[in-house]
Amino acid sequence: MNVEFDPDKDAANIAKHGVSLARAADLEVLAYVEDRRFAEPRFRLYGEIDGEAYCLAGTDRDGVIRVIGLRRAHAKEMRRHVV
């Protein structure tokens, strides 16, 4: 997966969630969910990194995923979105 992110946002994500946005490239995507709460089209990807469940918030910019956030996914989210 081809991803890009803001270095300052990466530092904030590491501080808050303990994971670098660079790890988004390792996400094995299991579910795609549109997020229509914003003016810019956004989505959430649910999947696994190293066998652990993760949630990625992002947007598509000319075929490259701009990562907004990456965090461990809650079991409830995985049950809801991953079949």
Biopython code that builds the backbone (N, CA, C, O; Angstrom):
import numpy as np
from Bio.PDB.StructureBuilder import StructureBuilder

atoms = [
    (1, "MET", "N", (0.860, -1.171, 0.000)),
    (1, "MET", "CA", (0.000, 0.000, 0.000)),
    (1, "MET", "C", (0.906, 1.233, 0.000)),
    (1, "MET", "O", (1.845, 1.315, 0.792)),
    (2, "ASN", "N", (0.629, 2.177, -0.874)),
    (2, "ASN", "CA", (1.400, 3.411, -0.994)),
    (2, "ASN", "C", (0.777, 4.476, -0.091)),
    (2, "ASN", "O", (-0.363, 4.885, -0.308)),
    (3, "VAL", "N", (1.525, 4.924, 0.920)),
    (3, "VAL", "CA", (0.990, 5.873, 1.889)),
    (3, "VAL", "C", (1.900, 7.083, 2.036)),
    (3, "VAL", "O", (3.095, 7.027, 1.745)),
    (4, "GLU", "N", (1.302, 8.181, 2.497)),
    (4, "GLU", "CA", (2.053, 9.378, 2.857)),
    (4, "GLU", "C", (1.404, 9.971, 4.090)),
    (4, "GLU", "O", (0.239, 9.699, 4.382)),
    (5, "PHE", "N", (2.174, 10.795, 4.825)),
    (5, "PHE", "CA", (1.661, 11.402, 6.047)),
    (5, "PHE", "C", (2.541, 12.582, 6.432)),
    (5, "PHE", "O", (3.672, 12.722, 5.966)),
    (6, "ASP", "N", (1.997, 13.412, 7.282)),
    (6, "ASP", "CA", (2.708, 14.578, 7.797)),
    (6, "ASP", "C", (3.621, 14.129, 8.945)),
    (6, "ASP", "O", (3.155, 13.434, 9.848)),
    (7, "PRO", "N", (4.899, 14.502, 8.937)),
    (7, "PRO", "CA", (5.810, 14.087, 10.010)),
    (7, "PRO", "C", (5.372, 14.561, 11.401)),
    (7, "PRO", "O", (5.563, 13.843, 12.383)),
    (8, "ASP", "N", (4.794, 15.750, 11.494)),
    (8, "ASP", "CA", (4.311, 16.231, 12.790)),
    (8, "ASP", "C", (3.128, 15.396, 13.267)),
    (8, "ASP", "O", (3.011, 15.098, 14.456)),
    (9, "LYS", "N", (2.252, 15.022, 12.339)),
    (9, "LYS", "CA", (1.113, 14.166, 12.668)),
    (9, "LYS", "C", (1.602, 12.788, 13.099)),
    (9, "LYS", "O", (1.018, 12.163, 13.985)),
    (10, "ASP", "N", (2.677, 12.317, 12.469)),
    (10, "ASP", "CA", (3.255, 11.031, 12.845)),
    (10, "ASP", "C", (3.740, 11.066, 14.292)),
    (10, "ASP", "O", (3.471, 10.142, 15.060)),
    (11, "ALA", "N", (4.450, 12.119, 14.664)),
    (11, "ALA", "CA", (4.946, 12.250, 16.037)),
    (11, "ALA", "C", (3.790, 12.284, 17.029)),
    (11, "ALA", "O", (3.861, 11.675, 18.097)),
    (12, "ALA", "N", (2.729, 12.995, 16.674)),
    (12, "ALA", "CA", (1.552, 13.069, 17.554)),
    (12, "ALA", "C", (0.879, 11.709, 17.670)),
    (12, "ALA", "O", (0.422, 11.335, 18.750)),
    (13, "ASN", "N", (0.813, 10.963, 16.567)),
    (13, "ASN", "CA", (0.179, 9.644, 16.581)),
    (13, "ASN", "C", (0.989, 8.666, 17.436)),
    (13, "ASN", "O", (0.422, 7.857, 18.171)),
    (14, "ILE", "N", (2.305, 8.746, 17.336)),
    (14, "ILE", "CA", (3.163, 7.880, 18.156)),
    (14, "ILE", "C", (2.944, 8.190, 19.628)),
    (14, "ILE", "O", (2.823, 7.277, 20.445)),
    (15, "ALA", "N", (2.892, 9.473, 19.972)),
    (15, "ALA", "CA", (2.691, 9.871, 21.370)),
    (15, "ALA", "C", (1.331, 9.411, 21.891)),
    (15, "ALA", "O", (1.219, 8.970, 23.034)),
    (16, "LYS", "N", (0.301, 9.514, 21.053)),
    (16, "LYS", "CA", (-1.054, 9.194, 21.503)),
    (16, "LYS", "C", (-1.372, 7.695, 21.430)),
    (16, "LYS", "O", (-1.990, 7.143, 22.340)),
    (17, "HIS", "N", (-0.946, 7.043, 20.341)),
    (17, "HIS", "CA", (-1.361, 5.658, 20.102)),
    (17, "HIS", "C", (-0.208, 4.651, 20.107)),
    (17, "HIS", "O", (-0.441, 3.445, 20.037)),
    (18, "GLY", "N", (1.023, 5.136, 20.188)),
    (18, "GLY", "CA", (2.164, 4.237, 20.260)),
    (18, "GLY", "C", (2.536, 3.542, 18.967)),
    (18, "GLY", "O", (3.217, 2.516, 18.986)),
    (19, "VAL", "N", (2.096, 4.091, 17.838)),
    (19, "VAL", "CA", (2.397, 3.473, 16.540)),
    (19, "VAL", "C", (2.651, 4.574, 15.508)),
    (19, "VAL", "O", (1.950, 5.585, 15.470)),
    (20, "SER", "N", (3.668, 4.354, 14.675)),
    (20, "SER", "CA", (3.989, 5.304, 13.612)),
    (20, "SER", "C", (3.008, 5.169, 12.460)),
    (20, "SER", "O", (2.536, 4.071, 12.165)),
    (21, "LEU", "N", (2.707, 6.264, 11.822)),
    (21, "LEU", "CA", (1.838, 6.236, 10.646)),
    (21, "LEU", "C", (2.501, 5.463, 9.502)),
    (21, "LEU", "O", (1.811, 5.003, 8.593)),
    (22, "ALA", "N", (3.804, 5.317, 9.535)),
    (22, "ALA", "CA", (4.509, 4.545, 8.507)),
    (22, "ALA", "C", (4.064, 3.086, 8.504)),
    (22, "ALA", "O", (4.125, 2.425, 7.467)),
    (23, "ARG", "N", (3.622, 2.582, 9.641)),
    (23, "ARG", "CA", (3.152, 1.192, 9.725)),
    (23, "ARG", "C", (1.871, 0.974, 8.916)),
    (23, "ARG", "O", (1.483, -0.170, 8.677)),
    (24, "ALA", "N", (1.216, 2.045, 8.498)),
    (24, "ALA", "CA", (0.012, 1.919, 7.671)),
    (24, "ALA", "C", (0.311, 1.131, 6.395)),
    (24, "ALA", "O", (-0.569, 0.450, 5.868)),
    (25, "ALA", "N", (1.537, 1.217, 5.900)),
    (25, "ALA", "CA", (1.919, 0.482, 4.692)),
    (25, "ALA", "C", (1.873, -1.027, 4.923)),
    (25, "ALA", "O", (1.785, -1.793, 3.964)),
    (26, "ASP", "N", (1.931, -1.462, 6.183)),
    (26, "ASP", "CA", (1.918, -2.883, 6.526)),
    (26, "ASP", "C", (0.519, -3.429, 6.800)),
    (26, "ASP", "O", (0.360, -4.621, 7.059)),
    (27, "LEU", "N", (-0.489, -2.568, 6.745)),
    (27, "LEU", "CA", (-1.852, -2.976, 7.090)),
    (27, "LEU", "C", (-2.410, -3.963, 6.072)),
    (27, "LEU", "O", (-2.450, -3.678, 4.875)),
    (28, "GLU", "N", (-2.841, -5.125, 6.555)),
    (28, "GLU", "CA", (-3.579, -6.092, 5.733)),
    (28, "GLU", "C", (-5.048, -5.701, 5.834)),
    (28, "GLU", "O", (-5.696, -5.987, 6.840)),
    (29, "VAL", "N", (-5.567, -5.064, 4.823)),
    (29, "VAL", "CA", (-6.914, -4.504, 4.864)),
    (29, "VAL", "C", (-7.960, -5.609, 4.810)),
    (29, "VAL", "O", (-7.928, -6.478, 3.939)),
    (30, "LEU", "N", (-8.897, -5.556, 5.769)),
    (30, "LEU", "CA", (-9.992, -6.513, 5.835)),
    (30, "LEU", "C", (-11.344, -5.853, 5.585)),
    (30, "LEU", "O", (-12.308, -6.525, 5.217)),
    (31, "ALA", "N", (-11.416, -4.526, 5.785)),
    (31, "ALA", "CA", (-12.691, -3.821, 5.577)),
    (31, "ALA", "C", (-12.431, -2.349, 5.248)),
    (31, "ALA", "O", (-11.495, -1.734, 5.758)),
    (32, "TYR", "N", (-13.281, -1.810, 4.391)),
    (32, "TYR", "CA", (-13.258, -0.398, 3.988)),
    (32, "TYR", "C", (-14.591, 0.216, 4.389)),
    (32, "TYR", "O", (-15.649, -0.329, 4.074)),
    (33, "VAL", "N", (-14.543, 1.357, 5.089)),
    (33, "VAL", "CA", (-15.773, 2.027, 5.527)),
    (33, "VAL", "C", (-15.662, 3.498, 5.168)),
    (33, "VAL", "O", (-14.721, 4.170, 5.591)),
    (34, "GLU", "N", (-16.616, 4.007, 4.390)),
    (34, "GLU", "CA", (-16.629, 5.434, 4.064)),
    (34, "GLU", "C", (-16.951, 6.248, 5.305)),
    (34, "GLU", "O", (-17.749, 5.832, 6.145)),
    (35, "ASP", "N", (-16.321, 7.416, 5.413)),
    (35, "ASP", "CA", (-16.559, 8.338, 6.527)),
    (35, "ASP", "C", (-17.009, 9.663, 5.916)),
    (35, "ASP", "O", (-16.188, 10.424, 5.404)),
    (36, "ARG", "N", (-18.294, 9.933, 5.967)),
    (36, "ARG", "CA", (-18.867, 11.101, 5.278)),
    (36, "ARG", "C", (-19.058, 12.303, 6.191)),
    (36, "ARG", "O", (-19.817, 13.214, 5.858)),
    (37, "ARG", "N", (-18.383, 12.322, 7.335)),
    (37, "ARG", "CA", (-18.545, 13.432, 8.285)),
    (37, "ARG", "C", (-17.759, 14.673, 7.890)),
    (37, "ARG", "O", (-17.929, 15.721, 8.513)),
    (38, "PHE", "N", (-16.907, 14.589, 6.879)),
    (38, "PHE", "CA", (-16.013, 15.685, 6.529)),
    (38, "PHE", "C", (-16.249, 16.128, 5.088)),
    (38, "PHE", "O", (-16.801, 15.377, 4.285)),
    (39, "ALA", "N", (-15.827, 17.354, 4.765)),
    (39, "ALA", "CA", (-15.972, 17.871, 3.401)),
    (39, "ALA", "C", (-15.104, 17.062, 2.431)),
    (39, "ALA", "O", (-15.535, 16.748, 1.321)),
    (40, "GLU", "N", (-13.893, 16.731, 2.850)),
    (40, "GLU", "CA", (-13.003, 15.921, 2.036)),
    (40, "GLU", "C", (-13.410, 14.452, 2.181)),
    (40, "GLU", "O", (-13.646, 13.999, 3.301)),
    (41, "PRO", "N", (-13.498, 13.697, 1.081)),
    (41, "PRO", "CA", (-13.855, 12.281, 1.196)),
    (41, "PRO", "C", (-12.825, 11.525, 2.039)),
    (41, "PRO", "O", (-11.634, 11.534, 1.727)),
    (42, "ARG", "N", (-13.284, 10.877, 3.098)),
    (42, "ARG", "CA", (-12.399, 10.113, 3.974)),
    (42, "ARG", "C", (-12.935, 8.704, 4.142)),
    (42, "ARG", "O", (-14.080, 8.412, 3.798)),
    (43, "PHE", "N", (-12.101, 7.852, 4.666)),
    (43, "PHE", "CA", (-12.488, 6.470, 4.894)),
    (43, "PHE", "C", (-11.737, 5.925, 6.096)),
    (43, "PHE", "O", (-10.779, 6.521, 6.590)),
    (44, "ARG", "N", (-12.205, 4.775, 6.544)),
    (44, "ARG", "CA", (-11.500, 4.012, 7.583)),
    (44, "ARG", "C", (-11.215, 2.637, 7.005)),
    (44, "ARG", "O", (-12.066, 2.025, 6.359)),
    (45, "LEU", "N", (-10.015, 2.173, 7.247)),
    (45, "LEU", "CA", (-9.631, 0.831, 6.863)),
    (45, "LEU", "C", (-9.417, 0.040, 8.136)),
    (45, "LEU", "O", (-8.722, 0.491, 9.047)),
    (46, "TYR", "N", (-10.005, -1.125, 8.199)),
    (46, "TYR", "CA", (-9.821, -2.025, 9.334)),
    (46, "TYR", "C", (-9.037, -3.229, 8.844)),
    (46, "TYR", "O", (-9.317, -3.778, 7.779)),
    (47, "GLY", "N", (-8.061, -3.626, 9.626)),
    (47, "GLY", "CA", (-7.249, -4.763, 9.235)),
    (47, "GLY", "C", (-6.266, -5.143, 10.316)),
    (47, "GLY", "O", (-6.463, -4.846, 11.494)),
    (48, "GLU", "N", (-5.196, -5.813, 9.892)),
    (48, "GLU", "CA", (-4.222, -6.312, 10.857)),
    (48, "GLU", "C", (-2.803, -5.899, 10.485)),
    (48, "GLU", "O", (-2.436, -5.830, 9.313)),
    (49, "ILE", "N", (-2.026, -5.627, 11.521)),
    (49, "ILE", "CA", (-0.586, -5.428, 11.410)),
    (49, "ILE", "C", (0.030, -6.358, 12.448)),
    (49, "ILE", "O", (-0.286, -6.266, 13.634)),
    (50, "ASP", "N", (0.899, -7.242, 12.007)),
    (50, "ASP", "CA", (1.550, -8.204, 12.902)),
    (50, "ASP", "C", (0.530, -8.997, 13.727)),
    (50, "ASP", "O", (0.772, -9.304, 14.894)),
    (51, "GLY", "N", (-0.610, -9.326, 13.110)),
    (51, "GLY", "CA", (-1.624, -10.130, 13.774)),
    (51, "GLY", "C", (-2.509, -9.381, 14.756)),
    (51, "GLY", "O", (-3.357, -9.991, 15.406)),
    (52, "GLU", "N", (-2.330, -8.075, 14.878)),
    (52, "GLU", "CA", (-3.143, -7.245, 15.781)),
    (52, "GLU", "C", (-4.096, -6.386, 14.949)),
    (52, "GLU", "O", (-3.755, -5.969, 13.842)),
    (53, "ALA", "N", (-5.298, -6.121, 15.487)),
    (53, "ALA", "CA", (-6.313, -5.338, 14.779)),
    (53, "ALA", "C", (-5.993, -3.845, 14.843)),
    (53, "ALA", "O", (-5.672, -3.314, 15.906)),
    (54, "TYR", "N", (-6.085, -3.172, 13.685)),
    (54, "TYR", "CA", (-5.828, -1.735, 13.600)),
    (54, "TYR", "C", (-6.911, -1.046, 12.781)),
    (54, "TYR", "O", (-7.585, -1.658, 11.952)),
    (55, "CYS", "N", (-7.052, 0.250, 13.044)),
    (55, "CYS", "CA", (-7.965, 1.122, 12.299)),
    (55, "CYS", "C", (-7.158, 2.278, 11.733)),
    (55, "CYS", "O", (-6.445, 2.963, 12.466)),
    (56, "LEU", "N", (-7.271, 2.493, 10.444)),
    (56, "LEU", "CA", (-6.597, 3.588, 9.762)),
    (56, "LEU", "C", (-7.645, 4.579, 9.287)),
    (56, "LEU", "O", (-8.620, 4.189, 8.645)),
    (57, "ALA", "N", (-7.458, 5.851, 9.592)),
    (57, "ALA", "CA", (-8.293, 6.915, 9.034)),
    (57, "ALA", "C", (-7.469, 7.566, 7.939)),
    (57, "ALA", "O", (-6.305, 7.907, 8.151)),
    (58, "GLY", "N", (-8.072, 7.741, 6.762)),
    (58, "GLY", "CA", (-7.297, 8.303, 5.667)),
    (58, "GLY", "C", (-8.154, 8.904, 4.581)),
    (58, "GLY", "O", (-9.382, 8.925, 4.661)),
    (59, "THR", "N", (-7.468, 9.395, 3.560)),
    (59, "THR", "CA", (-8.117, 9.948, 2.382)),
    (59, "THR", "C", (-7.263, 9.590, 1.171)),
    (59, "THR", "O", (-6.064, 9.341, 1.304)),
    (60, "ASP", "N", (-7.876, 9.563, -0.005)),
    (60, "ASP", "CA", (-7.157, 9.240, -1.230)),
    (60, "ASP", "C", (-6.746, 10.539, -1.906)),
    (60, "ASP", "O", (-7.583, 11.390, -2.207)),
    (61, "ARG", "N", (-5.445, 10.679, -2.141)),
    (61, "ARG", "CA", (-4.927, 11.845, -2.852)),
    (61, "ARG", "C", (-4.162, 11.351, -4.069)),
    (61, "ARG", "O", (-2.998, 10.961, -3.976)),
    (62, "ASP", "N", (-4.837, 11.375, -5.209)),
    (62, "ASP", "CA", (-4.235, 10.945, -6.473)),
    (62, "ASP", "C", (-3.660, 9.536, -6.398)),
    (62, "ASP", "O", (-2.550, 9.286, -6.870)),
    (63, "GLY", "N", (-4.418, 8.619, -5.805)),
    (63, "GLY", "CA", (-4.016, 7.231, -5.747)),
    (63, "GLY", "C", (-3.073, 6.878, -4.604)),
    (63, "GLY", "O", (-2.662, 5.726, -4.469)),
    (64, "VAL", "N", (-2.732, 7.859, -3.788)),
    (64, "VAL", "CA", (-1.884, 7.630, -2.615)),
    (64, "VAL", "C", (-2.739, 7.833, -1.371)),
    (64, "VAL", "O", (-3.491, 8.804, -1.285)),
    (65, "ILE", "N", (-2.629, 6.927, -0.415)),
    (65, "ILE", "CA", (-3.404, 7.062, 0.820)),
    (65, "ILE", "C", (-2.695, 8.048, 1.733)),
    (65, "ILE", "O", (-1.565, 7.813, 2.160)),
    (66, "ARG", "N", (-3.361, 9.141, 2.025)),
    (66, "ARG", "CA", (-2.867, 10.132, 2.991)),
    (66, "ARG", "C", (-3.395, 9.681, 4.344)),
    (66, "ARG", "O", (-4.597, 9.746, 4.598)),
    (67, "VAL", "N", (-2.497, 9.225, 5.214)),
    (67, "VAL", "CA", (-2.890, 8.689, 6.516)),
    (67, "VAL", "C", (-3.143, 9.842, 7.485)),
    (67, "VAL", "O", (-2.287, 10.704, 7.684)),
    (68, "ILE", "N", (-4.319, 9.840, 8.074)),
    (68, "ILE", "CA", (-4.706, 10.852, 9.053)),
    (68, "ILE", "C", (-4.458, 10.319, 10.465)),
    (68, "ILE", "O", (-4.045, 11.068, 11.350)),
    (69, "GLY", "N", (-4.708, 9.039, 10.673)),
    (69, "GLY", "CA", (-4.488, 8.435, 11.982)),
    (69, "GLY", "C", (-4.429, 6.926, 11.876)),
    (69, "GLY", "O", (-5.011, 6.329, 10.970)),
    (70, "LEU", "N", (-3.715, 6.310, 12.819)),
    (70, "LEU", "CA", (-3.616, 4.861, 12.890)),
    (70, "LEU", "C", (-3.597, 4.469, 14.357)),
    (70, "LEU", "O", (-2.811, 4.994, 15.146)),
    (71, "ARG", "N", (-4.470, 3.543, 14.708)),
    (71, "ARG", "CA", (-4.571, 3.120, 16.105)),
    (71, "ARG", "C", (-5.041, 1.685, 16.165)),
    (71, "ARG", "O", (-5.526, 1.136, 15.176)),
    (72, "ARG", "N", (-4.893, 1.076, 17.340)),
    (72, "ARG", "CA", (-5.435, -0.260, 17.556)),
    (72, "ARG", "C", (-6.957, -0.170, 17.440)),
    (72, "ARG", "O", (-7.575, 0.777, 17.928)),
    (73, "ALA", "N", (-7.537, -1.152, 16.799)),
    (73, "ALA", "CA", (-8.994, -1.192, 16.639)),
    (73, "ALA", "C", (-9.612, -1.902, 17.837)),
    (73, "ALA", "O", (-9.027, -2.831, 18.394)),
    (74, "HIS", "N", (-10.770, -1.463, 18.215)),
    (74, "HIS", "CA", (-11.521, -2.100, 19.291)),
    (74, "HIS", "C", (-12.191, -3.360, 18.752)),
    (74, "HIS", "O", (-12.549, -3.424, 17.576)),
    (75, "ALA", "N", (-12.357, -4.351, 19.606)),
    (75, "ALA", "CA", (-13.000, -5.606, 19.208)),
    (75, "ALA", "C", (-14.396, -5.351, 18.645)),
    (75, "ALA", "O", (-14.813, -6.012, 17.693)),
    (76, "LYS", "N", (-15.119, -4.393, 19.231)),
    (76, "LYS", "CA", (-16.471, -4.073, 18.765)),
    (76, "LYS", "C", (-16.439, -3.564, 17.317)),
    (76, "LYS", "O", (-17.304, -3.921, 16.517)),
    (77, "GLU", "N", (-15.448, -2.732, 16.979)),
    (77, "GLU", "CA", (-15.317, -2.232, 15.610)),
    (77, "GLU", "C", (-15.048, -3.385, 14.643)),
    (77, "GLU", "O", (-15.637, -3.456, 13.564)),
    (78, "MET", "N", (-14.166, -4.271, 15.038)),
    (78, "MET", "CA", (-13.826, -5.391, 14.168)),
    (78, "MET", "C", (-15.049, -6.284, 13.944)),
    (78, "MET", "O", (-15.278, -6.749, 12.828)),
    (79, "ARG", "N", (-15.828, -6.524, 14.988)),
    (79, "ARG", "CA", (-17.053, -7.328, 14.836)),
    (79, "ARG", "C", (-18.050, -6.628, 13.901)),
    (79, "ARG", "O", (-18.723, -7.281, 13.102)),
    (80, "ARG", "N", (-18.137, -5.312, 14.007)),
    (80, "ARG", "CA", (-19.104, -4.550, 13.208)),
    (80, "ARG", "C", (-18.706, -4.471, 11.731)),
    (80, "ARG", "O", (-19.562, -4.578, 10.853)),
    (81, "HIS", "N", (-17.425, -4.287, 11.456)),
    (81, "HIS", "CA", (-17.000, -3.987, 10.092)),
    (81, "HIS", "C", (-16.314, -5.120, 9.348)),
    (81, "HIS", "O", (-16.325, -5.149, 8.118)),
    (82, "VAL", "N", (-15.725, -6.042, 10.069)),
    (82, "VAL", "CA", (-14.984, -7.123, 9.417)),
    (82, "VAL", "C", (-15.839, -8.384, 9.484)),
    (82, "VAL", "O", (-16.182, -8.859, 10.566)),
    (83, "VAL", "N", (-16.170, -8.905, 8.342)),
    (83, "VAL", "CA", (-17.022, -10.100, 8.276)),
    (83, "VAL", "C", (-16.181, -11.349, 8.283)),
    (83, "VAL", "O", (-16.717, -12.456, 8.233)),
]
sb = StructureBuilder()
sb.init_structure("model")
sb.init_model(0)
sb.init_chain("A")
sb.init_seg("    ")
for serial, (resi, resn, name, xyz) in enumerate(atoms, 1):
    if name == "N":
        sb.init_residue(resn, " ", resi, " ")
    sb.init_atom(name, np.array(xyz, "f"), 0.0, 1.0, " ", f" {name:<3s}", serial, name[0])
structure = sb.get_structure()
